[in-house]
Amino acid sequence: MIMNAQPLLFTPISLRGVTVRNRVVVSPMCQYLSVDGGPTDWHLVHLGRFAMGGAGIVFSEDSVVAADGRTTHRCAGMYDDRLIPQYRRITDFIKALGAVPAVQIGHTGRSASTRGPLDGFALLTENDAAQGFAPWPPVSVSAEPPRASGPNPRVLDHDDIRDLVQAFAEAAKRAAEAGYEICEIHGGHGYLIHQFLSEGSNRRDDGYGGDLAGRMRFALEVVEAVRAAWPDDKPLFFRVSAVEGKGGSWGMRDSLQLGRELLARGVDVIDCSSGGIGGSSTLDAVPRVPGFQTSYARRIRQALGCTTMAVGGIRDGHQAERILAEGSADLIAVATETMLDPNWAVRAARALGVDDYYSLLPRHHAFRVKRRDDQFKAYPPGSAVAIPYEIDQSEPYRWGD
Ligand SMILES: Cc1cc2nc3c(=O)[nH]c(=O)nc-3n(C[C@H](O)[C@H](O)[C@H](O)COP(=O)(O)O)c2cc1C
């Protein structure tokens, strides 16, 4: 068990001009509850509670750069200026609570035009159209659909690719205007950028396919355009599927090559995930054990000497602290556990022995929690407590009794 007065997990980190109070990152989590691409009260509460719960960085979900880049009608977007004030409400709130608002931008490519996860991402049909949720034609790097029964995506030509690169840049500009401090490009999980990267989906022979350099071209053009549009003093992250897993074609050697090119173009953090091509984006390609992707973050960090983010199966503060202490990553992203406990960061700080873990809470909560800790100091959790007297409710309580 690691107990430091200043655990690594609660040591601030500076990335370009942005200083983050600790290394706890709430990973992007699609909610499938946006309306016309925009966030609602749901998102304010969903994201706001992580900022209230002490996280250093709070990521908004994958927000797509073009309307046809949504997976479902209810996916989040960053493709229209009208969305800027809607996100601004969320970023203001997160900042007021001491956390750093971050956003992931992406494009689903051939995985578009489905229902949500509770319906197994079933393809939209004419029945859905009758309810106002019409299917639309997906686009991708090549004509192969992600699943045998799906429609063939329309193959992007060079004009489309140029427009999409521009759309990524425009989305990054909107994100900055909306108050986001960190932007992450979603390059993994079987979505459009990954569809270009992987031999499993990229069948092109026109300079955007073939060898690794060709398959990386779209990703790198996007990075260059986003880096130019995104303010210099704000960090840029890139999420990669470091390996595709069983039966996949993209592996660690490719990720290291890609990583080198990303760093040369001003990416600040490589966010190391896995999986995606060959079916559902949540395909269980890498066996799900605690910390199942941490070794990818370590390999990339050590080989490239860069800043990495570990994600996947990270459950508690001690596990997170070990990942940092062994030099596997600089940031710890947590998704599922934060749904169970939005105060994950505060609890981790307490478990790791941070004396002033109260300071991660909103002031009015901190005051009460500290008072309770002081009152109960003599009673560690689990101790048997004899109630000193029965309170007689029939008599008014008098001070000094
Ligand atoms: C509800 C939910 C939605 C997710 N949406 C996204 C997303 O928008 N973008 C992304 O890159 N990953 C997404 N993920 C993956 C997580 O960011 C994270 O990488 C993954 O869940 C592993 O972390 P965990 O074991 O802490 O859950 C999502 C995960 C969950 C549980």
The ligand as an ORCA input file, in Angstrom:
! r2SCAN-3c Opt
* xyz 0 1
  C     -20.205      4.966    -21.185
  C     -18.895      4.989    -21.911
  C     -18.743      5.808    -23.025
  C     -17.507      5.900    -23.673
  N     -17.332      6.812    -24.676
  C     -16.091      7.030    -25.171
  C     -15.813      8.127    -26.017
  O     -16.641      8.989    -26.264
  N     -14.557      8.219    -26.544
  C     -13.567      7.335    -26.206
  O     -12.441      7.456    -26.692
  N     -13.802      6.329    -25.357
  C     -15.006      6.178    -24.811
  N     -15.213      5.215    -23.877
  C     -14.057      4.444    -23.408
  C     -13.486      5.075    -22.130
  O     -13.049      6.401    -22.351
  C     -12.344      4.228    -21.566
  O     -11.283      4.258    -22.484
  C     -12.758      2.781    -21.341
  O     -14.045      2.696    -20.754
  C     -11.778      2.068    -20.415
  O     -11.710      2.705    -19.153
  P     -12.470      2.132    -17.844
  O     -11.991      0.724    -17.657
  O     -12.045      3.047    -16.737
  O     -13.936      2.186    -18.115
  C     -16.425      5.107    -23.234
  C     -16.612      4.238    -22.133
  C     -17.809      4.208    -21.478
  C     -17.947      3.319    -20.265
*
